[in-house]
């Protein structure tokens, strides 16, 4: 049984279908608004197994991350009120997040097209999956879930520097006009937002959501001798292909989030209309 079927009760099928249709049509004439692609989080629909999945994942990761995750991430998790006792209520989370950086987490029915995703980021809205992985598949899940999206991504949105970077990324991506630019942006997102490492206090730490939210992947990233950990360099990052179905053999290490913001501003300058 997959995560979607385990979480059926907390998604309104008609609402989700309408939102997915709006997301798929985004950018076409008459479909310029991002709002129709958002759905409600039916919190009462989560089962006890769903809540237990969050509790187990939270406990395992927070036993490991305090000495190994970026302090920016840890501060953000505290600021937005992530707790060990259950799945976050998105409205309550946003009440703490929005005053800090203007970002909001917005529930969506599932995968949304790239252009719709970029438009959300450009508006400081983070599309958030609201299903959670099943108890028997806690260690690794190829597709995103609420643990990946909220526990993994959203704490960094409470940091002004990272918040600026991510909005600039969305704005720049909307200007991409070639397959090469689209591929370069995908690689930049993958090796930073999803699987980024950072050097803090003379120690290597994780910040990418794919590392933060995966017990197996975070340990592999920091501990495996098979991982090639390279200093962050924009030109190298956007030239490096990646595969999504296994632990990552190549990772890039930031000196600071300011370095990431400046690199993004540099790349965005290439895409601005003349």
NORWOKA-V400888 format. One record per run of one state. SS is the DSSP state (2 for helix, 1 for strand, 0 for the rest). FROM is the first residue (numbers start at 1). LEN is the number of residues. If there is no record, write none. Layout:
ss=SS from=FROM len=LEN
ss=SS from=FROM len=LEN
//
This chain:
ss=0 from=1 len=2
ss=2 from=3 len=4
ss=0 from=7 len=1
ss=2 from=8 len=3
ss=0 from=11 len=2
ss=2 from=13 len=13
ss=0 from=26 len=9
ss=2 from=35 len=3
ss=1 from=38 len=1
ss=0 from=39 len=4
ss=2 from=43 len=3
ss=0 from=46 len=2
ss=2 from=48 len=18
ss=0 from=66 len=3
ss=1 from=69 len=1
ss=0 from=70 len=1
ss=2 from=71 len=10
ss=0 from=81 len=9
ss=2 from=90 len=12
ss=0 from=102 len=2
ss=1 from=104 len=5
ss=0 from=109 len=5
ss=2 from=114 len=9
ss=0 from=123 len=2
ss=1 from=125 len=5
ss=0 from=130 len=5
ss=2 from=135 len=3
ss=0 from=138 len=8
ss=2 from=146 len=13
ss=0 from=159 len=1
ss=2 from=160 len=14
ss=0 from=174 len=5
ss=2 from=179 len=16
ss=0 from=195 len=2
ss=1 from=197 len=4
ss=0 from=201 len=2
ss=1 from=203 len=4
ss=0 from=207 len=2
ss=2 from=209 len=4
ss=0 from=213 len=2
ss=2 from=215 len=9
ss=0 from=224 len=4
ss=1 from=228 len=4
ss=0 from=232 len=2
ss=2 from=234 len=4
ss=0 from=238 len=12
ss=1 from=250 len=5
ss=0 from=255 len=2
ss=2 from=257 len=15
ss=0 from=272 len=3
//
